[in-house]
Amino acid sequence: MSSAATRTPQSATEAPSPTDTQAASETSVTGAPATAETQAAGSGAAGSGAAGSGAGGSGPARPPAPELRAAVDYADYRLVPARRPWRWVGTVLVALGVAAVVWSLATNPRWEWGVVAQWFTAKSVVNGLLETLKLTAISGALGFILGFILALMRLSASPLLVSVSWTFSWIFRSTPLLVQMLLWYNLGYLYEKISLGIPFTDIRFFEAQTTTLISQFAAAVLGLTLNQAAYSAEIIRGGILSVDQGQLEAASALGIPAWRRSTRIVLPQAMRAILPTAFNEIIGLVKGTSIVYVLAYSELFYTVQVIYNRTQQVLPLLLVATLWYVVITSVLSVFQYYIERHYSKGAVRTLPLTPLQKARKFFATHAAVTTTGRK
């Protein structure tokens, strides 16, 4: 006798269990006798099993229909934020470290913040700052223009142009910037006159003394420009090579001229790879102008040196130069962010949020979570 035949009948008020229903269904399939209570309990399961098993076979029971499931109302549920204890631990430790640094800066009298405030906007310091900005602007612009030309030469099919571009980058990336500055400043020792004319003839269109042409400013611009061009050429070349070759093939198949292919298709896509490294180079160029002090040119760092050699207030004057460099690099970082955001239009469907938009979204989201939690 099967197990279903020996089970005791359930009361009228007790609902059959899933085990009893399965047993009754098995009994009806195998032909074993079953009680009336068991048959009544298994009638629903047998019908669903027949529908799911197909012709003459047993199969898994179907899940209950969606309309039979109870609808759950989540309106009264309270939104509970996820618990992240280690994040809070890290935040507390970092906050303590920042507070300790700020406390030290505020309470240590040897920082001499009064002297820093006195010299921060002094006329001589501001003039040195303007000279630093002028060197950065001129050398950066000329360096990237020359670097762009060198990158195109490196990508050309001419072996001579490729060799000249490679040699230029090799030489100026292999020598320190300080050495280059001093070499250009002492160029008059090698060549007394600089002339412009037809080579290998006596025809001269222009001629001048080298020491007259190569001043402190000219030597600084030459050193910074040529050094920057060597690095910029590789940055631009890498950005151009990052563009898929299929883009050029498709443009050529459409009959687009080579110049428009370069300016309209290749460069806009290459800018996404060029910009981050290029801005790093510009920021490095801002700080690299401090090397010009060896030429006694009155840029920011040299001006600060002259002042603290006279006043013996070394640390406060160094802080003045440091703060101005931080201000310049911060402004350049803001420009970098928005320019990169502009050139990301072709790569992302939605532009990244600006810092102001991120702040608004942050406060709006946390305000909504706080309001929901209070309910």
C-alpha positions as CSV (number, residue, x, y, z in Angstrom):
1,M,0.0,0.0,0.0
2,S,1.3,3.5,-0.8
3,S,2.0,6.2,1.7
4,A,-1.0,8.2,0.7
5,A,-3.4,5.5,1.5
6,T,-2.3,5.2,5.1
7,R,-2.4,8.9,5.9
8,T,-5.1,10.0,8.3
9,P,-7.8,12.3,6.9
10,Q,-7.5,16.0,7.6
11,S,-10.2,18.1,9.2
12,A,-12.5,20.2,7.1
13,T,-11.0,23.4,8.4
14,E,-7.3,22.4,7.8
15,A,-5.7,23.2,4.4
16,P,-3.8,20.4,2.8
17,S,0.0,20.7,2.9
18,P,2.1,20.6,-0.3
19,T,3.4,17.2,0.7
20,D,-0.1,15.8,0.9
21,T,-1.0,17.3,-2.5
22,Q,2.1,15.8,-4.1
23,A,1.4,12.4,-2.6
24,A,-2.2,12.5,-3.8
25,S,-1.1,13.4,-7.3
26,E,1.4,10.5,-7.3
27,T,-1.3,8.1,-6.1
28,S,-3.7,9.1,-8.9
29,V,-1.1,8.6,-11.5
30,T,0.1,5.2,-10.3
31,G,-3.4,3.9,-9.9
32,A,-3.2,3.3,-6.1
33,P,-6.4,3.8,-4.0
34,A,-6.8,7.1,-2.3
35,T,-9.3,8.5,0.1
36,A,-11.9,11.1,-0.8
37,E,-10.1,13.8,1.2
38,T,-6.8,13.1,-0.6
39,Q,-8.5,13.2,-4.0
40,A,-10.1,16.5,-3.2
41,A,-6.9,18.0,-2.0
42,G,-5.0,16.8,-5.1
43,S,-7.5,17.8,-7.7
44,G,-6.0,21.3,-8.3
45,A,-2.5,20.0,-8.5
46,A,-3.5,17.2,-10.9
47,G,-5.1,19.7,-13.3
48,S,-2.0,21.9,-13.3
49,G,0.3,19.0,-13.7
50,A,-1.7,17.7,-16.7
51,A,-1.5,21.0,-18.4
52,G,2.3,21.3,-17.9
53,S,3.2,17.6,-18.6
54,G,1.8,17.4,-22.1
55,A,0.5,14.2,-23.6
56,G,0.6,11.4,-21.0
57,G,3.7,12.5,-19.1
58,S,4.4,14.1,-15.7
59,G,6.2,17.4,-15.5
60,P,7.0,20.2,-13.1
61,A,4.1,22.2,-11.8
62,R,3.7,25.7,-13.2
63,P,4.1,28.6,-10.9
64,P,0.8,30.3,-9.9
65,A,-0.6,32.8,-12.3
66,P,0.3,36.5,-11.8
67,E,-3.2,37.4,-11.0
68,L,-3.2,34.9,-8.1
69,R,-0.2,36.5,-6.4
70,A,-0.9,39.0,-3.7
71,A,0.0,42.6,-4.6
72,V,2.5,44.2,-2.3
73,D,2.2,47.9,-1.5
74,Y,5.6,49.5,-0.8
75,A,4.3,53.0,-0.1
76,D,4.6,52.5,3.7
77,Y,8.1,51.0,3.6
78,R,10.9,53.2,5.1
79,L,14.0,53.8,3.0
80,V,17.1,52.7,5.0
81,P,20.5,53.7,3.7
82,A,23.2,51.0,3.3
83,R,25.6,50.6,6.2
84,R,29.2,51.2,5.4
85,P,31.2,51.3,8.6
86,W,34.7,51.1,7.1
87,R,33.9,54.1,4.9
88,W,33.1,56.1,8.1
89,V,36.3,54.8,9.8
90,G,38.4,56.0,6.8
91,T,36.6,59.3,6.7
92,V,37.2,59.9,10.4
93,L,40.9,59.1,10.1
94,V,41.4,61.4,7.1
95,A,39.4,64.2,8.8
96,L,41.6,63.9,11.9
97,G,44.7,64.1,9.7
98,V,43.4,67.2,7.8
99,A,42.4,68.8,11.1
100,A,45.9,68.2,12.5
101,V,47.6,69.8,9.4
102,V,45.2,72.8,9.5
103,W,45.8,73.3,13.3
104,S,49.6,73.2,12.8
105,L,49.4,75.8,10.0
106,A,47.2,78.0,12.1
107,T,49.0,77.8,15.4
108,N,52.7,77.6,14.5
109,P,54.0,81.2,14.5
110,R,57.0,80.3,12.4
111,W,54.9,80.2,9.3
112,E,54.7,84.0,9.5
113,W,51.4,84.3,7.7
114,G,51.5,88.1,8.2
115,V,54.7,88.3,6.1
116,V,53.1,86.1,3.5
117,A,50.1,88.4,3.2
118,Q,52.4,91.4,3.0
119,W,54.4,90.1,0.1
120,F,51.7,88.1,-1.7
121,T,50.4,91.1,-3.7
122,A,53.6,93.2,-3.6
123,K,54.4,95.0,-6.9
124,S,57.7,93.2,-7.4
125,V,56.1,89.8,-6.8
126,V,53.2,90.6,-9.2
127,N,55.7,91.7,-11.9
128,G,57.5,88.4,-11.5
129,L,54.3,86.6,-11.8
130,L,53.4,88.4,-15.0
131,E,56.8,87.4,-16.4
132,T,56.2,83.8,-15.5
133,L,52.8,83.9,-17.3
134,K,54.4,85.5,-20.3
135,L,57.1,82.9,-20.6
136,T,54.5,80.1,-20.2
137,A,52.2,81.5,-22.8
138,I,54.8,82.2,-25.4
139,S,56.8,79.0,-24.9
140,G,53.7,76.8,-24.6
141,A,52.1,78.2,-27.8
142,L,55.3,78.0,-29.9
143,G,56.2,74.6,-28.4
144,F,52.9,73.0,-29.4
145,I,52.9,74.6,-32.8
146,L,56.4,73.3,-33.5
147,G,55.5,69.9,-31.9
148,F,52.5,69.6,-34.2
149,I,54.8,70.2,-37.2
150,L,57.3,67.6,-35.9
151,A,54.5,65.1,-35.3
152,L,53.3,65.4,-38.9
153,M,56.9,65.0,-40.1
154,R,57.2,61.9,-38.0
155,L,54.0,60.5,-39.6
156,S,55.0,61.4,-43.1
157,A,56.3,58.9,-45.8
158,S,59.5,60.8,-46.3
159,P,62.5,59.1,-44.6
160,L,64.3,62.5,-44.3
161,L,61.4,64.2,-42.5
162,V,61.0,61.2,-40.2
163,S,64.7,61.1,-39.4
164,V,64.9,64.9,-38.6
165,S,61.8,64.7,-36.4
166,W,63.0,61.7,-34.5
167,T,66.5,63.2,-34.0
168,F,65.1,66.5,-32.7
169,S,62.9,64.7,-30.1
170,W,65.8,62.4,-29.2
171,I,68.3,65.2,-28.5
172,F,66.0,67.6,-26.6
173,R,64.4,64.9,-24.5
174,S,67.9,63.5,-23.7
175,T,69.3,66.7,-22.2
176,P,68.2,68.5,-19.0
177,L,66.3,71.8,-19.5
178,L,68.9,73.6,-17.3
179,V,71.7,72.6,-19.6
180,Q,69.7,73.7,-22.7
181,M,69.1,77.1,-21.1
182,L,72.8,77.7,-20.4
183,L,73.8,76.5,-23.9
184,W,71.5,79.0,-25.6
185,Y,72.5,81.8,-23.3
186,N,76.2,81.1,-24.2
187,L,75.6,80.7,-27.9
188,G,77.6,83.8,-28.6
189,Y,80.8,82.0,-27.6
190,L,80.3,79.6,-30.5
191,Y,78.9,82.0,-33.1
192,E,79.8,85.7,-32.9
193,K,77.2,86.7,-35.5
194,I,73.8,85.3,-36.6
195,S,73.0,85.9,-40.3
196,L,70.1,85.1,-42.6
197,G,70.8,84.6,-46.3
198,I,71.4,82.1,-49.1
199,P,73.5,79.2,-47.9
200,F,77.0,78.7,-49.3
201,T,77.0,82.2,-50.8
202,D,78.0,85.7,-49.6
203,I,74.4,87.0,-49.9
204,R,73.1,88.1,-46.5
205,F,69.6,89.5,-45.8
206,F,70.1,90.0,-42.1
207,E,73.1,89.9,-39.7
208,A,73.5,90.8,-36.0
209,Q,75.6,90.1,-33.0
210,T,74.7,86.9,-31.2
211,T,75.0,88.5,-27.8
212,T,72.6,91.2,-28.8
213,L,69.9,88.7,-30.1
214,I,70.2,86.1,-27.4
215,S,69.2,88.0,-24.3
216,Q,68.0,86.5,-21.1
217,F,64.4,86.4,-22.3
218,A,65.3,85.0,-25.7
219,A,67.5,82.3,-24.2
220,A,64.6,81.4,-21.8
221,V,62.1,81.3,-24.6
222,L,64.3,79.2,-26.8
223,G,65.1,76.7,-24.1
224,L,61.5,76.3,-22.9
225,T,60.1,76.2,-26.5
226,L,62.4,73.6,-28.0
227,N,62.2,71.4,-24.9
228,Q,58.4,71.6,-24.9
229,A,58.3,70.9,-28.7
230,A,60.1,67.7,-28.3
231,Y,57.6,66.4,-25.8
232,S,54.6,67.9,-27.5
233,A,55.5,66.1,-30.8
234,E,55.3,62.7,-29.1
235,I,52.0,63.6,-27.4
236,I,50.4,64.8,-30.6
237,R,51.7,61.8,-32.6
238,G,50.3,59.4,-30.0
239,G,46.9,61.1,-30.1
240,I,46.7,60.9,-33.9
241,L,47.7,57.3,-33.9
242,S,45.0,56.6,-31.3
243,V,42.3,57.3,-33.9
244,D,40.9,54.2,-35.6
245,Q,42.4,53.7,-39.1
246,G,38.9,52.9,-40.4
247,Q,37.9,56.5,-39.9
248,L,40.5,57.6,-42.4
249,E,39.6,54.9,-44.8
250,A,35.9,55.8,-44.7
251,A,36.7,59.5,-45.2
252,S,38.9,58.6,-48.2
253,A,36.2,56.5,-49.7
254,L,33.8,59.4,-49.5
255,G,36.3,61.6,-51.3
256,I,36.9,64.0,-48.5
257,P,40.2,66.0,-49.0
258,A,43.2,65.2,-46.9
259,W,43.2,68.6,-45.1
260,R,39.5,68.2,-44.1
261,R,40.1,64.6,-43.0
262,S,42.8,65.9,-40.7
263,T,41.0,68.9,-39.3
264,R,37.4,67.6,-39.2
265,I,37.8,63.9,-38.4
266,V,41.2,63.0,-37.0
267,L,42.1,65.9,-34.8
268,P,38.7,66.2,-33.0
269,Q,39.0,62.5,-32.0
270,A,42.7,62.8,-31.2
271,M,42.1,65.7,-28.9
272,R,40.5,63.4,-26.3
273,A,43.8,61.6,-26.0
274,I,46.0,64.6,-26.4
275,L,44.4,67.0,-23.9
276,P,45.1,65.3,-20.5
277,T,48.8,64.9,-21.3
278,A,49.1,68.3,-23.0
279,F,47.7,70.1,-19.9
280,N,50.1,68.1,-17.7
281,E,52.9,69.5,-19.9
282,I,51.6,73.1,-19.6
283,I,51.4,72.8,-15.9
284,G,54.9,71.4,-15.9
285,L,56.0,74.3,-18.0
286,V,54.6,76.8,-15.5
287,K,56.7,75.3,-12.8
288,G,59.6,74.8,-15.3
289,T,59.9,78.5,-15.7
290,S,61.5,78.6,-12.3
291,I,64.7,77.2,-13.8
292,V,65.1,80.5,-15.6
293,Y,66.5,81.9,-12.3
294,V,69.9,80.7,-13.5
295,L,69.8,83.4,-16.2
296,A,69.0,86.0,-13.6
297,Y,65.7,86.7,-15.4
298,S,63.1,88.4,-13.1
299,E,60.4,85.8,-13.2
300,L,58.4,84.8,-10.0
301,F,60.9,82.5,-8.4
302,Y,64.0,84.7,-9.1
303,T,62.1,87.7,-7.7
304,V,61.2,85.8,-4.5
305,Q,64.9,84.8,-4.2
306,V,66.0,88.4,-4.4
307,I,63.6,89.5,-1.7
308,Y,64.4,86.8,0.8
309,N,68.1,87.3,0.3
310,R,67.6,90.9,1.4
311,T,65.0,90.3,4.2
312,Q,66.2,86.8,5.4
313,Q,62.5,85.8,5.5
314,V,63.1,82.6,3.5
315,L,60.1,80.4,4.4
316,P,57.4,83.1,4.1
317,L,58.7,84.2,0.6
318,L,58.8,80.6,-0.6
319,L,55.2,80.2,0.6
320,V,54.3,83.3,-1.5
321,A,55.8,81.6,-4.6
322,T,54.1,78.3,-3.8
323,L,50.7,79.9,-3.4
324,W,51.0,81.7,-6.7
325,Y,52.0,78.5,-8.5
326,V,49.0,76.7,-6.9
327,V,46.7,79.4,-8.1
328,I,48.0,79.2,-11.7
329,T,47.8,75.4,-11.9
330,S,44.3,75.5,-10.3
331,V,43.0,77.8,-13.0
332,L,44.6,75.7,-15.7
333,S,43.0,72.6,-14.2
334,V,39.6,74.3,-14.5
335,F,40.2,75.1,-18.2
336,Q,41.4,71.5,-18.7
337,Y,38.1,70.1,-17.3
338,Y,35.8,72.2,-19.5
339,I,37.9,71.7,-22.7
340,E,37.9,67.9,-22.1
341,R,34.2,68.0,-21.5
342,H,33.7,69.9,-24.8
343,Y,35.7,67.3,-26.8
344,S,33.9,64.3,-25.1
345,K,30.7,65.1,-27.1
346,G,31.5,62.6,-29.8
347,A,32.4,59.8,-27.3
348,V,29.6,59.8,-24.7
349,R,25.9,60.1,-25.0
350,T,25.5,62.3,-22.0
351,L,28.1,65.0,-21.1
352,P,29.7,64.6,-17.6
353,L,28.3,66.8,-15.0
354,T,30.1,70.0,-14.1
355,P,31.2,70.5,-10.4
356,L,28.2,72.9,-9.8
357,Q,25.8,70.3,-11.3
358,K,27.3,67.6,-9.2
359,A,26.9,69.7,-6.0
360,R,23.2,70.4,-6.9
361,K,22.6,66.7,-7.5
362,F,24.3,65.7,-4.3
363,F,22.2,68.1,-2.1
364,A,19.0,67.3,-4.0
365,T,19.5,63.5,-3.5
366,H,20.4,63.8,0.2
367,A,17.5,66.1,0.8
368,A,15.1,63.6,-0.7
369,V,16.6,60.7,1.3
370,T,16.3,62.7,4.5
371,T,12.7,63.7,3.9
372,T,11.8,60.1,3.0
373,G,13.5,58.7,6.1
374,R,11.6,61.1,8.4
375,K,8.3,59.9,7.0
